[in-house]
Structures are given as C-alpha cells and as structure tokens.
Amino acid sequence: MFKELGSMMSLFRNQGKIQEEFKKFQAQIGSIVAEATSGAGFITAKVNGRMEILSVRISDEAMKLNDREMLEDLIAAAINQAIVKVRQQIAEESAKMAAGFGLDPELLKGGFPGVS
C-alpha cells in the first residue's frame, strides 16, 4: 500500500514532465504498426497504433478461390489479429514509460485514457 502511495506522490511531483512525455507518446502511437496474416497468408493486414487500417492485401491464390464469404472472414481475422498485436505493442511502450518514471507498470495495465 505504501509503495503505491509513494508512486502516486511521484506522479504529482513529476506532473509536468509526465504530461510532456505522454504527449510525445501519443504522437508516436501512429508510428506503431503491426501486421498479421490469416488463411495461411491469403490475407495480410496492417494496422497502426491509432487503430487505423493501413493496408489489406489479398493474395492471388485467395482471389482464385472465388469465395466471398471466406475472404470476408479472413479479412476480419487478419485485421483483428493486427489490432491485438498493436495493442500489445502499445502496452509494452506504456510499461516502459511508466518504469521510466519509477512507477509500477501494472498501474497502466489498462492503458492510458484515450489510448486504445
């Protein structure tokens, strides 16, 4: 309990620096990119840290199958996997930032407000 109290006091003392670092972090989120595939490489999707879909590639082999429903499912799966990966990267970067301030990374386990 006292450790958490000390961490909270550290937050208050470093509020200006933390806000500055958080702004930098938010600006960097767009540069975080994750890629995922589905259907044994039939579909590849890229998503950035702002949860924007950067690209979706459909292989020639997938197009030859001529199966719209399967392609729709594979596209959704690839995008969802990319989102999971980018969220993991954001969580890792958040933990590094917390550790840099001497905070327990578990305090930010749910992420920052306004950052998915």
DOTORLUM-51883 format. One record per atom (N, C-alpha, C): x, y, z; atom name. Coordinates in Angstrom, 2 decimals. Example, Ala and Ser with C-alpha at 12.3 -4.5 7.8 and 13.67 -1.06 7.14 Angstrom:
      xx      yy      zz atom
   13.19   -5.69    7.80    N
   12.30   -4.50    7.80   CA
   13.20   -3.30    7.80    C
   12.85   -2.25    7.08    N
   13.67   -1.06    7.14   CA
   12.90    0.03    7.87    C
***
This chain:
      xx      yy      zz atom
    0.82   -1.19    0.00    N
    0.00    0.00    0.00   CA
    0.86    1.25    0.00    C
    1.95    1.26    0.83    N
    2.80    2.44    0.90   CA
    3.57    2.64   -0.39    C
    3.88    1.53   -1.07    N
    4.58    1.63   -2.35   CA
    3.71    2.38   -3.36    C
    2.42    2.04   -3.40    N
    1.50    2.71   -4.31   CA
    1.35    4.19   -3.96    C
    1.33    4.49   -2.67    N
    1.23    5.88   -2.23   CA
    2.46    6.66   -2.67    C
    3.63    6.04   -2.53    N
    4.86    6.68   -2.99   CA
    4.84    6.91   -4.49    C
    4.31    5.96   -5.23    N
    4.19    6.11   -6.68   CA
    3.26    7.25   -7.04    C
    2.18    7.36   -6.32    N
    1.23    8.45   -6.58   CA
    1.87    9.81   -6.28    C
    2.63    9.89   -5.20    N
    3.31   11.15   -4.87   CA
    4.32   11.50   -5.95    C
    5.00   10.49   -6.47    N
    5.96   10.71   -7.56   CA
    5.24   11.28   -8.79    C
    4.05   10.77   -9.05    N
    3.25   11.28  -10.17   CA
    2.97   12.77  -10.00    C
    2.57   13.17   -8.81    N
    2.24   14.57   -8.57   CA
    3.48   15.47   -8.70    C
    4.61   14.99   -8.23    N
    5.83   15.79   -8.31   CA
    6.30   15.95   -9.75    C
    6.07   14.95  -10.58    N
    6.56   14.96  -11.95   CA
    5.45   15.23  -12.97    C
    4.38   15.84  -12.56    N
    3.21   16.00  -13.42   CA
    3.55   16.68  -14.75    C
    4.33   17.75  -14.72    N
    4.68   18.46  -15.95   CA
    5.46   17.59  -16.91    C
    6.45   16.89  -16.39    N
    7.27   16.01  -17.22   CA
    6.43   14.85  -17.75    C
    5.56   14.33  -16.92    N
    4.72   13.21  -17.35   CA
    3.80   13.65  -18.48    C
    3.22   14.83  -18.35    N
    2.33   15.33  -19.41   CA
    3.10   15.50  -20.71    C
    4.32   16.01  -20.62    N
    5.16   16.19  -21.81   CA
    5.47   14.85  -22.46    C
    5.85   13.87  -21.65    N
    6.17   12.54  -22.18   CA
    4.92   11.87  -22.75    C
    3.79   12.09  -22.12    N
    2.55   11.50  -22.61   CA
    2.19   12.07  -23.98    C
    2.40   13.37  -24.16    N
    2.13   13.99  -25.47   CA
    3.04   13.39  -26.54    C
    4.31   13.18  -26.19    N
    5.23   12.55  -27.12   CA
    4.76   11.13  -27.45    C
    4.32   10.43  -26.42    N
    3.84    9.06  -26.60   CA
    2.65    9.02  -27.55    C
    1.70    9.93  -27.34    N
    0.53    9.98  -28.21   CA
    0.93   10.26  -29.65    C
    1.91   11.12  -29.85    N
    2.37   11.43  -31.21   CA
    3.04   10.21  -31.84    C
    3.71    9.39  -31.03    N
    4.41    8.22  -31.54   CA
    3.49    7.05  -31.83    C
    2.31    7.07  -31.27    N
    1.40    5.94  -31.43   CA
    1.12    5.65  -32.91    C
    1.00    6.69  -33.71    N
    0.73    6.49  -35.13   CA
    1.84    5.76  -35.84    C
    3.06    5.82  -35.30    N
    4.17    5.14  -35.94   CA
    4.28    3.67  -35.54    C
    3.51    3.27  -34.55    N
    3.48    1.85  -34.16   CA
    2.62    1.13  -35.20    C
    3.19    0.10  -35.80    N
    2.48   -0.63  -36.85   CA
    2.61   -2.12  -36.58    C
    1.50   -2.83  -36.78    N
    1.51   -4.28  -36.65   CA
    0.90   -4.88  -37.90    C
    1.43   -6.03  -38.26    N
    0.94   -6.74  -39.45   CA
    0.55   -8.15  -39.03    C
   -0.52   -8.66  -39.62    N
   -0.96  -10.02  -39.32   CA
   -1.51  -10.64  -40.61    C
   -1.47  -11.96  -40.63    N
   -2.00  -12.68  -41.78   CA
   -3.04  -13.68  -41.32    C
   -3.85  -14.09  -42.26    N
   -4.82  -15.16  -41.98   CA
   -4.94  -16.03  -43.21    C
   -5.51  -17.21  -43.00    N
   -5.69  -18.13  -44.12   CA
   -4.39  -18.57  -44.75    C
   -3.39  -18.87  -43.92    N
   -2.09  -19.32  -44.40   CA
   -1.47  -18.32  -45.37    C
   -1.66  -17.03  -45.08    N
   -1.06  -16.00  -45.90   CA
   -1.95  -15.49  -47.02    C
   -3.17  -15.96  -47.09    N
   -4.09  -15.46  -48.13   CA
   -4.35  -13.96  -47.95    C
   -4.47  -13.53  -46.69    N
   -4.78  -12.13  -46.38   CA
   -3.71  -11.59  -45.44    C
   -3.27  -10.35  -45.70    N
   -2.33   -9.66  -44.82   CA
   -2.91   -8.27  -44.53    C
   -2.94   -7.91  -43.26    N
   -3.47   -6.60  -42.86   CA
   -2.45   -5.88  -42.01    C
   -2.38   -4.55  -42.19    N
   -1.53   -3.68  -41.37   CA
   -2.42   -2.67  -40.67    C
   -2.14   -2.46  -39.37    N
   -2.89   -1.50  -38.54   CA
   -1.88   -0.67  -37.77    C
   -2.18    0.62  -37.58    N
   -1.27    1.44  -36.78   CA
   -1.81    1.62  -35.37    C
   -1.06    2.31  -34.53    N
   -1.42    2.50  -33.13   CA
   -2.67    3.33  -32.91    C
   -3.13    4.02  -33.94    N
   -4.39    4.77  -33.85   CA
   -5.57    3.90  -34.28    C
   -5.30    2.63  -34.46    N
   -6.29    1.63  -34.89   CA
   -6.85    1.95  -36.28    C
   -5.98    2.52  -37.10    N
   -6.34    2.78  -38.50   CA
   -5.80    1.64  -39.35    C
   -6.61    1.14  -40.24    N
   -6.18    0.08  -41.15   CA
   -5.34    0.74  -42.23    C
   -4.07    0.35  -42.32    N
   -3.17    0.94  -43.29   CA
   -3.23    0.22  -44.64    C
   -3.40   -1.09  -44.58    N
   -3.49   -1.84  -45.83   CA
   -4.09   -3.22  -45.58    C
   -4.67   -3.75  -46.64    N
   -5.15   -5.13  -46.66   CA
   -4.73   -5.69  -48.02    C
   -3.99   -6.77  -47.99    N
   -3.57   -7.42  -49.23   CA
   -4.24   -8.78  -49.33    C
   -4.74   -9.05  -50.51    N
   -5.37  -10.33  -50.80   CA
   -4.48  -11.02  -51.83    C
   -4.03  -12.22  -51.52    N
   -3.13  -12.93  -52.43   CA
   -3.87  -13.37  -53.69    C
   -3.10  -13.59  -54.73    N
   -3.69  -14.08  -55.98   CA
   -4.39  -15.43  -55.77    C
   -3.78  -16.27  -54.94    N
   -4.38  -17.58  -54.66   CA
   -5.75  -17.44  -54.01    C
   -5.87  -16.49  -53.10    N
   -7.16  -16.27  -52.42   CA
   -8.20  -15.78  -53.42    C
   -7.80  -14.93  -54.34    N
   -8.73  -14.42  -55.34   CA
   -9.23  -15.54  -56.25    C
   -8.37  -16.49  -56.53    N
   -8.75  -17.61  -57.41   CA
   -9.81  -18.50  -56.79    C
   -9.90  -18.49  -55.47    N
  -10.89  -19.35  -54.80   CA
  -12.31  -18.88  -55.07    C
  -12.46  -17.60  -55.35    N
  -13.78  -17.04  -55.68   CA
  -14.82  -17.35  -54.60    C
  -14.43  -17.16  -53.35    N
  -15.33  -17.45  -52.22   CA
  -15.43  -16.18  -51.36    C
  -16.43  -15.37  -51.66    N
  -16.59  -14.07  -51.00   CA
  -16.69  -14.21  -49.48    C
  -17.51  -15.12  -48.99    N
  -17.72  -15.27  -47.55   CA
  -16.44  -15.64  -46.83    C
  -15.66  -16.54  -47.42    N
  -14.40  -16.93  -46.80   CA
  -13.44  -15.74  -46.77    C
  -13.36  -14.99  -47.87    N
  -12.48  -13.83  -47.91   CA
  -12.88  -12.79  -46.86    C
  -14.16  -12.56  -46.72    N
  -14.63  -11.61  -45.71   CA
  -14.20  -12.04  -44.32    C
  -14.34  -13.33  -44.03    N
  -13.93  -13.86  -42.72   CA
  -12.42  -13.74  -42.52    C
  -11.66  -14.04  -43.56    N
  -10.20  -13.97  -43.45   CA
   -9.72  -12.53  -43.29    C
  -10.37  -11.60  -43.96    N
  -10.01  -10.19  -43.82   CA
  -10.26   -9.73  -42.39    C
  -11.43  -10.06  -41.86    N
  -11.75   -9.68  -40.48   CA
  -10.75  -10.30  -39.51    C
  -10.39  -11.57  -39.72    N
   -9.45  -12.24  -38.83   CA
   -8.07  -11.58  -38.87    C
   -7.60  -11.25  -40.06    N
   -6.28  -10.62  -40.18   CA
   -6.27   -9.25  -39.50    C
   -7.31   -8.47  -39.72    N
   -7.38   -7.15  -39.09   CA
   -7.44   -7.28  -37.58    C
   -8.25   -8.18  -37.08    N
   -8.36   -8.36  -35.63   CA
   -7.04   -8.80  -35.01    C
   -6.32   -9.68  -35.70    N
   -5.02  -10.11  -35.19   CA
   -4.02   -8.96  -35.17    C
   -4.06   -8.12  -36.20    N
   -3.17   -6.95  -36.24   CA
   -3.49   -5.98  -35.11    C
   -4.77   -5.81  -34.82    N
   -5.18   -4.93  -33.72   CA
   -4.67   -5.46  -32.38    C
   -4.77   -6.76  -32.18    N
   -4.26   -7.37  -30.94   CA
   -2.76   -7.11  -30.82    C
   -2.03   -7.28  -31.91    N
   -0.59   -7.06  -31.89   CA
   -0.24   -5.60  -31.59    C
   -0.96   -4.68  -32.20    N
   -0.65   -3.26  -31.98   CA
   -1.00   -2.86  -30.55    C
   -2.05   -3.42  -30.00    N
   -2.39   -3.13  -28.59   CA
   -1.30   -3.65  -27.65    C
   -0.74   -4.81  -27.99    N
    0.35   -5.36  -27.18   CA
    1.56   -4.44  -27.23    C
    1.86   -3.92  -28.41    N
    3.00   -3.00  -28.55   CA
    2.77   -1.72  -27.75    C
    1.55   -1.21  -27.80    N
    1.22    0.00  -27.03   CA
    1.36   -0.27  -25.53    C
    0.90   -1.43  -25.09    N
    1.02   -1.79  -23.67   CA
    2.48   -1.88  -23.25    C
    3.32   -2.45  -24.11    N
    4.74   -2.56  -23.81   CA
    5.38   -1.18  -23.72    C
    5.05   -0.31  -24.65    N
    5.61    1.05  -24.62   CA
    5.11    1.83  -23.40    C
    3.84    1.62  -23.04    N
    3.29    2.26  -21.84   CA
    4.03    1.81  -20.59    C
    4.31    0.51  -20.53    N
    5.02   -0.03  -19.37   CA
    6.43    0.55  -19.28    C
    7.09    0.70  -20.44    N
    8.43    1.30  -20.44   CA
    8.39    2.73  -19.93    C
    7.38    3.47  -20.38    N
    7.26    4.86  -19.95   CA
    6.99    4.92  -18.45    C
    6.11    4.06  -17.95    N
    5.82    4.04  -16.51   CA
    7.07    3.72  -15.71    C
    7.82    2.74  -16.19    N
    9.04    2.35  -15.49   CA
   10.04    3.50  -15.49    C
   10.05    4.28  -16.57    N
   10.94    5.43  -16.65   CA
   10.63    6.48  -15.59    C
    9.42    6.51  -15.12    N
    9.03    7.44  -14.06   CA
    9.08    6.78  -12.69    C
    9.58    5.56  -12.64    N
    9.67    4.86  -11.37   CA
    8.34    4.32  -10.89    C
    7.39    4.19  -11.82    N
    6.07    3.68  -11.46   CA
    5.97    2.20  -11.76    C
    5.11    1.55  -11.05    N
    4.82    0.15  -11.31   CA
    4.07    0.05  -12.63    C
    4.61   -0.66  -13.63    N
    3.93   -0.77  -14.91   CA
    2.50   -1.32  -14.81    C
    2.21   -2.03  -13.73    N
    0.87   -2.57  -13.53   CA
   -0.16   -1.46  -13.34    C
    0.29   -0.28  -12.92    N
   -0.63    0.84  -12.75   CA
   -1.26    1.23  -14.08    C
   -0.54    0.99  -15.17    N
   -1.02    1.36  -16.50   CA
   -1.51    0.13  -17.29    C
   -1.76   -0.94  -16.59    N
   -2.17   -2.18  -17.26   CA
   -3.38   -1.96  -18.16    C
   -4.31   -1.14  -17.74    N
   -5.48   -0.85  -18.57   CA
   -5.19    0.15  -19.66    C
   -3.97    0.69  -19.71    N
   -3.61    1.67  -20.71   CA
   -3.88    3.07  -20.23    C
   -3.59    4.01  -21.09    N
   -3.83    5.41  -20.81   CA
   -5.23    5.77  -21.24    C
   -5.86    6.69  -20.56    N
   -7.17    7.17  -21.02   CA
   -7.03    7.77  -22.41    C
   -7.93    7.42  -23.28    N
   -7.93    7.96  -24.64   CA
   -7.00    7.25  -25.58    C
   -6.28    6.22  -25.09    N
   -5.38    5.44  -25.94   CA
   -5.89    4.01  -25.94    C
   -6.24    3.52  -27.11    N
   -6.79    2.16  -27.21   CA
   -5.68    1.14  -27.20    C
***
